[in-house]
Amino acid sequence: MFSTIRIYPARLVFALLTIACMVVIFFFSGDNAAKSSKKSGRVTKTAVHTFVKDYDELPPAKQNSILDKAEHIIRKLAHYSIYTLLGFLASLTVGIRKLFSKKTLGVIVFCFLYACSDEIHQTFIPGRSGMFTDVLIDTSGALTGMIISMAVMLIAAKLMKLPPIEKTKTQ
């Protein structure tokens, strides 16, 4: 299987970017609960002040309720977003292929396994926990990124007038 993957300079760049994305995820997951909450808290406060116009006039209990709900959403969006990037980059590393192929399945499995390892890693960090629902969110993000990358590759191939994808026994 690996002998059929040609190494082009662009694929090497995407492979390095994929590894860089994985390192970023690893370091975010290495933050203890307090540091992680502080990071997401800043984003949450900005979002809440942007979308809830009368936030400062609300009673403190209502403000806390809004912040708690918003922080949960922002944390899940962060998972989804970073894994969308990982799926996008990993897919570009593999290159042009059919949607239903072994290579595509390989990208999905790769991202799923990395999401699993990420959640396991978090169980060793004070105040953090590993959650299978986060693995599912991460994998959904990776799938989205992979689909976006395949659309980008298809458009780029059409613009550059590359020959169509031929069916081979390795796909």
OpenMM code with the backbone's topology and positions (N, CA, C; nanometers):
from openmm import Vec3, app, unit

residues = "MET PHE SER THR ILE ARG ILE TYR PRO ALA ARG LEU VAL PHE ALA LEU LEU THR ILE ALA CYS MET VAL VAL ILE PHE PHE PHE SER GLY ASP ASN ALA ALA LYS SER SER LYS LYS SER GLY ARG VAL THR LYS THR ALA VAL HIS THR PHE VAL LYS ASP TYR ASP GLU LEU PRO PRO ALA LYS GLN ASN SER ILE LEU ASP LYS ALA GLU HIS ILE ILE ARG LYS LEU ALA HIS TYR SER ILE TYR THR LEU LEU GLY PHE LEU ALA SER LEU THR VAL GLY ILE ARG LYS LEU PHE SER LYS LYS THR LEU GLY VAL ILE VAL PHE CYS PHE LEU TYR ALA CYS SER ASP GLU ILE HIS GLN THR PHE ILE PRO GLY ARG SER GLY MET PHE THR ASP VAL LEU ILE ASP THR SER GLY ALA LEU THR GLY MET ILE ILE SER MET ALA VAL MET LEU ILE ALA ALA LYS LEU MET LYS LEU PRO PRO ILE GLU LYS THR LYS THR GLN".split()
positions = [
    Vec3(0.0819, -0.1189, 0.0000),
    Vec3(0.0000, 0.0000, 0.0000),
    Vec3(0.0869, 0.1262, 0.0000),
    Vec3(0.1888, 0.1301, 0.0837),
    Vec3(0.2704, 0.2506, 0.0931),
    Vec3(0.3564, 0.2715, -0.0307),
    Vec3(0.3847, 0.1658, -0.1042),
    Vec3(0.4665, 0.1816, -0.2230),
    Vec3(0.3921, 0.2566, -0.3330),
    Vec3(0.2585, 0.2644, -0.3258),
    Vec3(0.1814, 0.3338, -0.4279),
    Vec3(0.1662, 0.4827, -0.3989),
    Vec3(0.2049, 0.5269, -0.2807),
    Vec3(0.1944, 0.6684, -0.2470),
    Vec3(0.3226, 0.7372, -0.2923),
    Vec3(0.3065, 0.8273, -0.3893),
    Vec3(0.4225, 0.9032, -0.4366),
    Vec3(0.4435, 1.0229, -0.3461),
    Vec3(0.5682, 1.0552, -0.3210),
    Vec3(0.5995, 1.1697, -0.2365),
    Vec3(0.6291, 1.2891, -0.3270),
    Vec3(0.5391, 1.3847, -0.3231),
    Vec3(0.5565, 1.5096, -0.3946),
    Vec3(0.5918, 1.6155, -0.2917),
    Vec3(0.6619, 1.7226, -0.3350),
    Vec3(0.6972, 1.8277, -0.2382),
    Vec3(0.5763, 1.8818, -0.1623),
    Vec3(0.4635, 1.8995, -0.2302),
    Vec3(0.3441, 1.9518, -0.1622),
    Vec3(0.2963, 1.8541, -0.0551),
    Vec3(0.3003, 1.7253, -0.0841),
    Vec3(0.2580, 1.6267, 0.0154),
    Vec3(0.3495, 1.6286, 0.1364),
    Vec3(0.4768, 1.6481, 0.1144),
    Vec3(0.5710, 1.6566, 0.2264),
    Vec3(0.5374, 1.7776, 0.3133),
    Vec3(0.5071, 1.8892, 0.2505),
    Vec3(0.4690, 2.0095, 0.3255),
    Vec3(0.3422, 1.9817, 0.4062),
    Vec3(0.2427, 1.9174, 0.3424),
    Vec3(0.1183, 1.8877, 0.4137),
    Vec3(0.1415, 1.7869, 0.5265),
    Vec3(0.2327, 1.6934, 0.5065),
    Vec3(0.2650, 1.5979, 0.6136),
    Vec3(0.3266, 1.6714, 0.7330),
    Vec3(0.4159, 1.7650, 0.7058),
    Vec3(0.4776, 1.8428, 0.8142),
    Vec3(0.3740, 1.9305, 0.8847),
    Vec3(0.2817, 1.9877, 0.8076),
    Vec3(0.1748, 2.0674, 0.8678),
    Vec3(0.0806, 1.9799, 0.9512),
    Vec3(0.0569, 1.8578, 0.9046),
    Vec3(-0.0250, 1.7631, 0.9812),
    Vec3(0.0409, 1.7336, 1.1150),
    Vec3(0.1698, 1.7083, 1.1126),
    Vec3(0.2440, 1.6811, 1.2365),
    Vec3(0.2410, 1.8040, 1.3273),
    Vec3(0.2566, 1.9221, 1.2697),
    Vec3(0.2515, 2.0450, 1.3498),
    Vec3(0.1150, 2.0603, 1.4162),
    Vec3(0.0086, 2.0299, 1.3433),
    Vec3(-0.1269, 2.0365, 1.3996),
    Vec3(-0.1410, 1.9371, 1.5148),
    Vec3(-0.0861, 1.8186, 1.4979),
    Vec3(-0.0917, 1.7173, 1.6039),
    Vec3(-0.0166, 1.7651, 1.7283),
    Vec3(0.0956, 1.8308, 1.7084),
    Vec3(0.1733, 1.8830, 1.8215),
    Vec3(0.0936, 1.9906, 1.8948),
    Vec3(0.0279, 2.0788, 1.8197),
    Vec3(-0.0548, 2.1828, 1.8819),
    Vec3(-0.1657, 2.1188, 1.9649),
    Vec3(-0.2326, 2.0184, 1.9082),
    Vec3(-0.3389, 1.9482, 1.9817),
    Vec3(-0.2823, 1.8872, 2.1094),
    Vec3(-0.1659, 1.8245, 2.0980),
    Vec3(-0.1029, 1.7606, 2.2139),
    Vec3(-0.0765, 1.8634, 2.3236),
    Vec3(-0.0250, 1.9801, 2.2865),
    Vec3(0.0050, 2.0814, 2.3878),
    Vec3(-0.1217, 2.1415, 2.4481),
    Vec3(-0.2257, 2.1626, 2.3662),
    Vec3(-0.3528, 2.2095, 2.4225),
    Vec3(-0.4070, 2.1077, 2.5217),
    Vec3(-0.3970, 1.9811, 2.4880),
    Vec3(-0.4469, 1.8751, 2.5766),
    Vec3(-0.3627, 1.8613, 2.7022),
    Vec3(-0.2402, 1.9099, 2.6985),
    Vec3(-0.1513, 1.9026, 2.8135),
    Vec3(-0.1756, 2.0114, 2.9162),
    Vec3(-0.2607, 2.1085, 2.8819),
    Vec3(-0.2931, 2.2140, 2.9787),
    Vec3(-0.3783, 2.1553, 3.0913),
    Vec3(-0.3446, 2.1913, 3.2148),
    Vec3(-0.4297, 2.1465, 3.3257),
    Vec3(-0.5642, 2.2178, 3.3171),
    Vec3(-0.6580, 2.1766, 3.4010),
    Vec3(-0.7947, 2.2282, 3.3933),
    Vec3(-0.7993, 2.3805, 3.4085),
    Vec3(-0.7223, 2.4348, 3.5016),
    Vec3(-0.7255, 2.5792, 3.5260),
    Vec3(-0.6752, 2.6567, 3.4039),
    Vec3(-0.5638, 2.6119, 3.3479),
    Vec3(-0.5072, 2.6810, 3.2319),
    Vec3(-0.5988, 2.6684, 3.1105),
    Vec3(-0.6553, 2.5508, 3.0908),
    Vec3(-0.7471, 2.5279, 2.9798),
    Vec3(-0.8723, 2.6154, 2.9936),
    Vec3(-0.9261, 2.6226, 3.1148),
    Vec3(-1.0449, 2.7057, 3.1397),
    Vec3(-1.0145, 2.8532, 3.1185),
    Vec3(-0.8943, 2.8943, 3.1562),
    Vec3(-0.8563, 3.0342, 3.1388),
    Vec3(-0.8532, 3.0698, 2.9898),
    Vec3(-0.7958, 2.9795, 2.9079),
    Vec3(-0.7905, 3.0037, 2.7631),
    Vec3(-0.9302, 3.0100, 2.7039),
    Vec3(-1.0117, 2.9103, 2.7335),
    Vec3(-1.1463, 2.9092, 2.6751),
    Vec3(-1.2330, 3.0192, 2.7365),
    Vec3(-1.2031, 3.0567, 2.8599),
    Vec3(-1.2789, 3.1625, 2.9261),
    Vec3(-1.2660, 3.2965, 2.8556),
    Vec3(-1.1469, 3.3278, 2.8075),
    Vec3(-1.1265, 3.4540, 2.7351),
    Vec3(-1.2096, 3.4568, 2.6069),
    Vec3(-1.2070, 3.3473, 2.5344),
    Vec3(-1.2847, 3.3387, 2.4103),
    Vec3(-1.4338, 3.3458, 2.4426),
    Vec3(-1.4748, 3.2763, 2.5469),
    Vec3(-1.6160, 3.2737, 2.5861),
    Vec3(-1.6657, 3.4135, 2.6220),
    Vec3(-1.5895, 3.4850, 2.7025),
    Vec3(-1.6312, 3.6203, 2.7428),
    Vec3(-1.6440, 3.7125, 2.6220),
    Vec3(-1.5505, 3.7021, 2.5302),
    Vec3(-1.5581, 3.7835, 2.4083),
    Vec3(-1.6829, 3.7485, 2.3279),
    Vec3(-1.7087, 3.6190, 2.3127),
    Vec3(-1.8261, 3.5749, 2.2356),
    Vec3(-1.9551, 3.6193, 2.3028),
    Vec3(-1.9628, 3.6026, 2.4338),
    Vec3(-2.0843, 3.6393, 2.5070),
    Vec3(-2.1092, 3.7892, 2.4952),
    Vec3(-2.0057, 3.8704, 2.5127),
    Vec3(-2.0233, 4.0151, 2.5021),
    Vec3(-2.0594, 4.0570, 2.3592),
    Vec3(-2.0198, 3.9783, 2.2618),
    Vec3(-2.0527, 4.0082, 2.1227),
    Vec3(-2.1974, 3.9725, 2.0907),
    Vec3(-2.2431, 3.8574, 2.1401),
    Vec3(-2.3745, 3.8068, 2.1010),
    Vec3(-2.4869, 3.8352, 2.2010),
    Vec3(-2.4538, 3.8634, 2.3254),
    Vec3(-2.5572, 3.8947, 2.4254),
    Vec3(-2.5407, 4.0422, 2.4602),
    Vec3(-2.6175, 4.1253, 2.3916),
    Vec3(-2.5993, 4.2715, 2.4010),
    Vec3(-2.6231, 4.3274, 2.5412),
    Vec3(-2.7182, 4.2728, 2.6140),
    Vec3(-2.7488, 4.3251, 2.7472),
    Vec3(-2.6843, 4.2421, 2.8586),
    Vec3(-2.5777, 4.1725, 2.8270),
    Vec3(-2.5131, 4.0822, 2.9235),
    Vec3(-2.4782, 4.1529, 3.0548),
    Vec3(-2.4189, 4.2708, 3.0460),
    Vec3(-2.3737, 4.3416, 3.1668),
    Vec3(-2.4884, 4.3867, 3.2565),
    Vec3(-2.6092, 4.3966, 3.2019),
    Vec3(-2.7256, 4.4382, 3.2814),
    Vec3(-2.7969, 4.3199, 3.3465),
    Vec3(-2.7603, 4.1990, 3.3094),
    Vec3(-2.8266, 4.0797, 3.3631),
    Vec3(-2.7810, 4.0527, 3.5060),
    Vec3(-2.8658, 3.9845, 3.5850),
    Vec3(-2.8245, 3.9464, 3.7207),
    Vec3(-2.7059, 3.8495, 3.7154),
    Vec3(-2.6208, 3.8501, 3.8166),
    Vec3(-2.5018, 3.7638, 3.8184),
    Vec3(-2.5327, 3.6155, 3.7950),
    Vec3(-2.6415, 3.5654, 3.8501),
    Vec3(-2.6754, 3.4232, 3.8318),
    Vec3(-2.7021, 3.3933, 3.6842),
    Vec3(-2.7717, 3.4847, 3.6170),
    Vec3(-2.8014, 3.4670, 3.4737),
    Vec3(-2.6726, 3.4782, 3.3916),
    Vec3(-2.5854, 3.5713, 3.4291),
    Vec3(-2.4567, 3.5860, 3.3607),
    Vec3(-2.3759, 3.4563, 3.3706),
    Vec3(-2.3694, 3.3993, 3.4915),
    Vec3(-2.2943, 3.2746, 3.5109),
    Vec3(-2.3538, 3.1598, 3.4309),
    Vec3(-2.4863, 3.1546, 3.4258),
    Vec3(-2.5528, 3.0497, 3.3490),
    Vec3(-2.5178, 3.0613, 3.2006),
    Vec3(-2.5219, 3.1829, 3.1493),
    Vec3(-2.4875, 3.2063, 3.0080),
    Vec3(-2.3417, 3.1699, 2.9827),
    Vec3(-2.2527, 3.2130, 3.0724),
    Vec3(-2.1098, 3.1830, 3.0565),
    Vec3(-2.0841, 3.0326, 3.0565),
    Vec3(-2.1480, 2.9605, 3.1481),
    Vec3(-2.1281, 2.8155, 3.1557),
    Vec3(-2.1717, 2.7459, 3.0262),
    Vec3(-2.2891, 2.7819, 2.9774),
    Vec3(-2.3397, 2.7212, 2.8537),
    Vec3(-2.2511, 2.7574, 2.7351),
    Vec3(-2.2132, 2.8842, 2.7279),
    Vec3(-2.1299, 2.9301, 2.6168),
    Vec3(-1.9919, 2.8647, 2.6201),
    Vec3(-1.9357, 2.8486, 2.7396),
    Vec3(-1.8030, 2.7869, 2.7493),
    Vec3(-1.8069, 2.6418, 2.7024),
    Vec3(-1.9136, 2.5712, 2.7372),
    Vec3(-1.9276, 2.4324, 2.6921),
    Vec3(-1.9311, 2.4268, 2.5390),
    Vec3(-2.0093, 2.5140, 2.4787),
    Vec3(-2.0197, 2.5175, 2.3325),
    Vec3(-1.8856, 2.5535, 2.2698),
    Vec3(-1.8180, 2.6525, 2.3268),
    Vec3(-1.6900, 2.6965, 2.2705),
    Vec3(-1.5840, 2.5873, 2.2826),
    Vec3(-1.5829, 2.5149, 2.3929),
    Vec3(-1.4870, 2.4049, 2.4087),
    Vec3(-1.5122, 2.2966, 2.3028),
    Vec3(-1.6382, 2.2642, 2.2779),
    Vec3(-1.6702, 2.1610, 2.1789),
    Vec3(-1.6387, 2.2107, 2.0380),
    Vec3(-1.6646, 2.3405, 2.0125),
    Vec3(-1.6290, 2.3973, 1.8824),
    Vec3(-1.4771, 2.3980, 1.8620),
    Vec3(-1.4037, 2.4176, 1.9693),
    Vec3(-1.2573, 2.4136, 1.9600),
    Vec3(-1.2107, 2.2740, 1.9200),
    Vec3(-1.2695, 2.1716, 1.9829),
    Vec3(-1.2378, 2.0331, 1.9456),
    Vec3(-1.2671, 2.0127, 1.7973),
    Vec3(-1.3881, 2.0478, 1.7583),
    Vec3(-1.4323, 2.0263, 1.6206),
    Vec3(-1.3405, 2.1001, 1.5222),
    Vec3(-1.3085, 2.2248, 1.5528),
    Vec3(-1.2301, 2.3089, 1.4617),
    Vec3(-1.0878, 2.2589, 1.4429),
    Vec3(-1.0202, 2.2271, 1.5520),
    Vec3(-0.8812, 2.1840, 1.5388),
    Vec3(-0.8718, 2.0500, 1.4666),
    Vec3(-0.9710, 1.9645, 1.4877),
    Vec3(-0.9719, 1.8365, 1.4166),
    Vec3(-1.0188, 1.8517, 1.2725),
    Vec3(-1.0956, 1.9573, 1.2432),
    Vec3(-1.1271, 1.9873, 1.1033),
    Vec3(-0.9969, 2.0195, 1.0313),
    Vec3(-0.9134, 2.0985, 1.0948),
    Vec3(-0.7827, 2.1307, 1.0371),
    Vec3(-0.6973, 2.0045, 1.0218),
    Vec3(-0.6955, 1.9192, 1.1237),
    Vec3(-0.6178, 1.7956, 1.1147),
    Vec3(-0.6670, 1.7078, 0.9996),
    Vec3(-0.7979, 1.6904, 0.9874),
    Vec3(-0.8528, 1.6100, 0.8782),
    Vec3(-0.8211, 1.6700, 0.7427),
    Vec3(-0.8283, 1.8018, 0.7331),
    Vec3(-0.7963, 1.8718, 0.6091),
    Vec3(-0.6509, 1.8463, 0.5689),
    Vec3(-0.5600, 1.8675, 0.6630),
    Vec3(-0.4172, 1.8517, 0.6338),
    Vec3(-0.3795, 1.7060, 0.6068),
    Vec3(-0.4315, 1.6141, 0.6862),
    Vec3(-0.4016, 1.4719, 0.6655),
    Vec3(-0.4530, 1.4262, 0.5294),
    Vec3(-0.5684, 1.4750, 0.4914),
    Vec3(-0.6261, 1.4384, 0.3619),
    Vec3(-0.5414, 1.4937, 0.2473),
    Vec3(-0.4955, 1.6176, 0.2599),
    Vec3(-0.4093, 1.6740, 0.1560),
    Vec3(-0.2767, 1.5988, 0.1474),
    Vec3(-0.2312, 1.5469, 0.2594),
    Vec3(-0.1084, 1.4668, 0.2599),
    Vec3(-0.1257, 1.3420, 0.1741),
    Vec3(-0.2411, 1.2792, 0.1842),
    Vec3(-0.2681, 1.1575, 0.1068),
    Vec3(-0.2872, 1.1901, -0.0408),
    Vec3(-0.3490, 1.3024, -0.0710),
    Vec3(-0.3641, 1.3463, -0.2096),
    Vec3(-0.4980, 1.3107, -0.2713),
    Vec3(-0.5063, 1.3340, -0.4009),
    Vec3(-0.6304, 1.3128, -0.4752),
    Vec3(-0.6662, 1.1651, -0.4771),
    Vec3(-0.7947, 1.1405, -0.4512),
    Vec3(-0.8442, 1.0030, -0.4501),
    Vec3(-0.9957, 1.0066, -0.4557),
    Vec3(-1.0547, 0.8918, -0.4710),
    Vec3(-1.2009, 0.8825, -0.4674),
    Vec3(-1.2477, 0.8926, -0.3221),
    Vec3(-1.3715, 0.9403, -0.3056),
    Vec3(-1.4264, 0.9555, -0.1708),
    Vec3(-1.4322, 0.8218, -0.0985),
    Vec3(-1.4797, 0.7201, -0.1671),
    Vec3(-1.4906, 0.5880, -0.1052),
    Vec3(-1.3712, 0.5043, -0.1491),
    Vec3(-1.2630, 0.5145, -0.0724),
    Vec3(-1.1403, 0.4422, -0.1041),
    Vec3(-1.0695, 0.4026, 0.0252),
    Vec3(-0.9732, 0.3141, 0.0119),
    Vec3(-0.8946, 0.2732, 0.1288),
    Vec3(-0.8157, 0.3908, 0.1853),
    Vec3(-0.7675, 0.4778, 0.0977),
    Vec3(-0.6915, 0.5940, 0.1441),
    Vec3(-0.7796, 0.6882, 0.2267),
    Vec3(-0.9023, 0.7075, 0.1819),
    Vec3(-0.9957, 0.7921, 0.2561),
    Vec3(-1.0263, 0.7294, 0.3925),
    Vec3(-1.0521, 0.6009, 0.3921),
    Vec3(-1.0760, 0.5302, 0.5184),
    Vec3(-0.9540, 0.5432, 0.6095),
    Vec3(-0.8355, 0.5360, 0.5503),
    Vec3(-0.7121, 0.5508, 0.6277),
    Vec3(-0.7033, 0.6859, 0.6965),
    Vec3(-0.7435, 0.7924, 0.6264),
    Vec3(-0.7418, 0.9267, 0.6863),
    Vec3(-0.8385, 0.9320, 0.8044),
    Vec3(-0.9577, 0.8766, 0.7866),
    Vec3(-1.0575, 0.8793, 0.8935),
    Vec3(-1.0088, 0.7994, 1.0147),
    Vec3(-0.9558, 0.6806, 0.9896),
    Vec3(-0.9065, 0.5964, 1.0994),
    Vec3(-0.7899, 0.6649, 1.1701),
    Vec3(-0.7001, 0.7245, 1.0937),
    Vec3(-0.5862, 0.7969, 1.1505),
    Vec3(-0.6340, 0.9064, 1.2462),
    Vec3(-0.7285, 0.9877, 1.2011),
    Vec3(-0.7794, 1.0975, 1.2847),
    Vec3(-0.8553, 1.0440, 1.4062),
    Vec3(-0.9332, 0.9381, 1.3868),
    Vec3(-1.0051, 0.8766, 1.4984),
    Vec3(-0.9074, 0.8263, 1.6042),
    Vec3(-0.8033, 0.7566, 1.5609),
    Vec3(-0.7057, 0.7023, 1.6565),
    Vec3(-0.6292, 0.8144, 1.7271),
    Vec3(-0.6002, 0.9227, 1.6542),
    Vec3(-0.5331, 1.0345, 1.7195),
    Vec3(-0.6256, 1.0999, 1.8224),
    Vec3(-0.7539, 1.1103, 1.7886),
    Vec3(-0.8516, 1.1646, 1.8839),
    Vec3(-0.8585, 1.0769, 2.0090),
    Vec3(-0.8568, 0.9454, 1.9895),
    Vec3(-0.8569, 0.8531, 2.1047),
    Vec3(-0.7330, 0.8750, 2.1907),
    Vec3(-0.6170, 0.8840, 2.1262),
    Vec3(-0.4929, 0.9032, 2.2025),
    Vec3(-0.4940, 1.0385, 2.2739),
    Vec3(-0.5544, 1.1391, 2.2118),
    Vec3(-0.5657, 1.2716, 2.2726),
    Vec3(-0.6493, 1.2652, 2.4003),
    Vec3(-0.7599, 1.1945, 2.3952),
    Vec3(-0.8454, 1.1826, 2.5138),
    Vec3(-0.7778, 1.0987, 2.6225),
    Vec3(-0.7052, 0.9964, 2.5842),
    Vec3(-0.6290, 0.9172, 2.6824),
    Vec3(-0.5234, 1.0060, 2.7480),
    Vec3(-0.4548, 1.0871, 2.6659),
    Vec3(-0.3537, 1.1800, 2.7173),
    Vec3(-0.4140, 1.2717, 2.8234),
    Vec3(-0.5359, 1.3195, 2.7995),
    Vec3(-0.5992, 1.4117, 2.8934),
    Vec3(-0.6281, 1.3471, 3.0292),
    Vec3(-0.6434, 1.2159, 3.0322),
    Vec3(-0.6708, 1.1500, 3.1611),
    Vec3(-0.5514, 1.1582, 3.2560),
    Vec3(-0.4334, 1.1887, 3.2035),
    Vec3(-0.3134, 1.2008, 3.2860),
    Vec3(-0.2869, 1.3447, 3.3303),
    Vec3(-0.3731, 1.4371, 3.2889),
    Vec3(-0.3542, 1.5791, 3.3194),
    Vec3(-0.4463, 1.6178, 3.4359),
    Vec3(-0.3921, 1.6859, 3.5375),
    Vec3(-0.4732, 1.7233, 3.6539),
    Vec3(-0.5992, 1.8026, 3.6150),
    Vec3(-0.7129, 1.7544, 3.6649),
    Vec3(-0.8397, 1.8220, 3.6417),
    Vec3(-0.9032, 1.7958, 3.5063),
    Vec3(-0.8371, 1.7185, 3.4218),
    Vec3(-0.8913, 1.6895, 3.2887),
    Vec3(-0.9418, 1.5464, 3.2854),
    Vec3(-1.0257, 1.5171, 3.1878),
    Vec3(-1.0761, 1.3809, 3.1714),
    Vec3(-1.0870, 1.3502, 3.0230),
    Vec3(-1.0815, 1.2231, 2.9908),
    Vec3(-1.0997, 1.1799, 2.8536),
    Vec3(-1.2449, 1.1417, 2.8326),
    Vec3(-1.3040, 1.1909, 2.7249),
    Vec3(-1.4448, 1.1628, 2.6998),
    Vec3(-1.4635, 1.1098, 2.5579),
    Vec3(-1.5361, 0.9985, 2.5461),
    Vec3(-1.5597, 0.9416, 2.4137),
    Vec3(-1.6443, 1.0349, 2.3278),
    Vec3(-1.7303, 1.1150, 2.3902),
    Vec3(-1.8078, 1.2116, 2.3108),
    Vec3(-1.7149, 1.3116, 2.2422),
    Vec3(-1.6042, 1.3466, 2.3081),
    Vec3(-1.5066, 1.4353, 2.2441),
    Vec3(-1.4391, 1.3653, 2.1258),
    Vec3(-1.4141, 1.2351, 2.1383),
    Vec3(-1.3578, 1.1593, 2.0258),
    Vec3(-1.4533, 1.1668, 1.9070),
    Vec3(-1.5816, 1.1536, 1.9333),
    Vec3(-1.6807, 1.1599, 1.8249),
    Vec3(-1.6860, 1.2997, 1.7633),
    Vec3(-1.6785, 1.4031, 1.8470),
    Vec3(-1.6757, 1.5407, 1.7967),
    Vec3(-1.5498, 1.5624, 1.7138),
    Vec3(-1.4351, 1.5167, 1.7657),
    Vec3(-1.3075, 1.5304, 1.6944),
    Vec3(-1.3125, 1.4605, 1.5592),
    Vec3(-1.3641, 1.3386, 1.5572),
    Vec3(-1.3701, 1.2613, 1.4336),
    Vec3(-1.4663, 1.3261, 1.3347),
    Vec3(-1.5757, 1.3817, 1.3839),
    Vec3(-1.6686, 1.4543, 1.2959),
    Vec3(-1.5990, 1.5747, 1.2332),
    Vec3(-1.5223, 1.6458, 1.3131),
    Vec3(-1.4460, 1.7588, 1.2605),
    Vec3(-1.3461, 1.7139, 1.1557),
    Vec3(-1.2764, 1.6044, 1.1833),
    Vec3(-1.1782, 1.5522, 1.0883),
    Vec3(-1.2454, 1.5109, 0.9574),
    Vec3(-1.3615, 1.4492, 0.9675),
    Vec3(-1.4367, 1.4097, 0.8482),
    Vec3(-1.4761, 1.5333, 0.7676),
    Vec3(-1.5190, 1.6375, 0.8358),
    Vec3(-1.5531, 1.7629, 0.7675),
    Vec3(-1.4311, 1.8200, 0.6956),
    Vec3(-1.3181, 1.8236, 0.7649),
    Vec3(-1.1954, 1.8749, 0.7037),
    Vec3(-1.1528, 1.7928, 0.5840),
    Vec3(-1.1687, 1.6608, 0.5943),
    Vec3(-1.1322, 1.5734, 0.4831),
    Vec3(-1.2216, 1.6006, 0.3622),
    Vec3(-1.3510, 1.6160, 0.3849),
    Vec3(-1.4436, 1.6427, 0.2741),
    Vec3(-1.4120, 1.7781, 0.2102),
    Vec3(-1.3837, 1.8782, 0.2917),
    Vec3(-1.3455, 2.0094, 0.2379),
    Vec3(-1.2195, 1.9967, 0.1536),
    Vec3(-1.1205, 1.9212, 0.2027),
    Vec3(-0.9953, 1.9073, 0.1278),
    Vec3(-1.0178, 1.8362, -0.0049),
    Vec3(-1.1066, 1.7379, -0.0045),
    Vec3(-1.1336, 1.6664, -0.1292),
    Vec3(-1.2019, 1.7582, -0.2308),
    Vec3(-1.2905, 1.8460, -0.1825),
    Vec3(-1.3528, 1.9440, -0.2715),
    Vec3(-1.2479, 2.0407, -0.3263),
    Vec3(-1.1572, 2.0855, -0.2379),
    Vec3(-1.0500, 2.1765, -0.2803),
    Vec3(-0.9609, 2.1087, -0.3842),
    Vec3(-0.9241, 1.9823, -0.3585),
    Vec3(-0.8394, 1.9101, -0.4545),
    Vec3(-0.9100, 1.8908, -0.5884),
    Vec3(-1.0393, 1.8623, -0.5852),
    Vec3(-1.1163, 1.8435, -0.7078),
    Vec3(-1.1223, 1.9729, -0.7879),
    Vec3(-1.1493, 2.0834, -0.7197),
    Vec3(-1.1537, 2.2135, -0.7867),
    Vec3(-1.0164, 2.2487, -0.8427),
    Vec3(-0.9117, 2.2276, -0.7645),
    Vec3(-0.7754, 2.2570, -0.8107),
    Vec3(-0.7397, 2.1719, -0.9320),
    Vec3(-0.7769, 2.0450, -0.9293),
    Vec3(-0.7472, 1.9560, -1.0429),
    Vec3(-0.8196, 2.0037, -1.1684),
    Vec3(-0.9441, 2.0461, -1.1531),
    Vec3(-1.0207, 2.0957, -1.2688),
    Vec3(-0.9602, 2.2250, -1.3211),
    Vec3(-0.9188, 2.3130, -1.2307),
    Vec3(-0.8578, 2.4391, -1.2729),
    Vec3(-0.7247, 2.4163, -1.3439),
    Vec3(-0.6500, 2.3156, -1.2960),
    Vec3(-0.5197, 2.2852, -1.3562),
    Vec3(-0.5333, 2.1843, -1.4698),
    Vec3(-0.6587, 2.1403, -1.4960),
    Vec3(-0.6891, 2.0454, -1.6025),
    Vec3(-0.6063, 1.9173, -1.5936),
    Vec3(-0.6010, 1.8625, -1.4711),
    Vec3(-0.5322, 1.7358, -1.4511),
    Vec3(-0.6199, 1.6233, -1.5044),
    Vec3(-0.5591, 1.5115, -1.5417),
    Vec3(-0.6408, 1.3999, -1.5894),
    Vec3(-0.7296, 1.3474, -1.4773),
    Vec3(-0.8440, 1.2873, -1.5140),
    Vec3(-0.9340, 1.2351, -1.4099),
    Vec3(-0.8684, 1.1236, -1.3301),
    Vec3(-0.9244, 1.0996, -1.2116),
    Vec3(-0.8744, 0.9941, -1.1241),
    Vec3(-0.9043, 0.8600, -1.1888),
    Vec3(-0.8015, 0.7806, -1.2044),
    Vec3(-0.8211, 0.6472, -1.2615),
    Vec3(-0.8439, 0.5475, -1.1491),
    Vec3(-0.9272, 0.4525, -1.1773),
    Vec3(-0.9546, 0.3489, -1.0778),
    Vec3(-0.8390, 0.2501, -1.0784),
    Vec3(-0.7779, 0.2333, -0.9622),
    Vec3(-0.6697, 0.1350, -0.9498),
    Vec3(-0.7046, 0.0384, -0.8387),
    Vec3(-0.6339, -0.0712, -0.8373),
    Vec3(-0.6627, -0.1706, -0.7333),
    Vec3(-0.6185, -0.1265, -0.5954),
    Vec3(-0.5363, -0.0184, -0.5827),
    Vec3(-0.4906, 0.0273, -0.4503),
    Vec3(-0.5890, 0.1229, -0.3875),
    Vec3(-0.6879, 0.1716, -0.4624),
    Vec3(-0.7861, 0.2618, -0.4045),
    Vec3(-0.8953, 0.1799, -0.3522),
] * unit.nanometer
topology = app.Topology()
chain = topology.addChain("A")
for resn in residues:
    res = topology.addResidue(resn, chain)
    for name in ("N", "CA", "C"):
        topology.addAtom(name, app.Element.getBySymbol(name[0]), res)
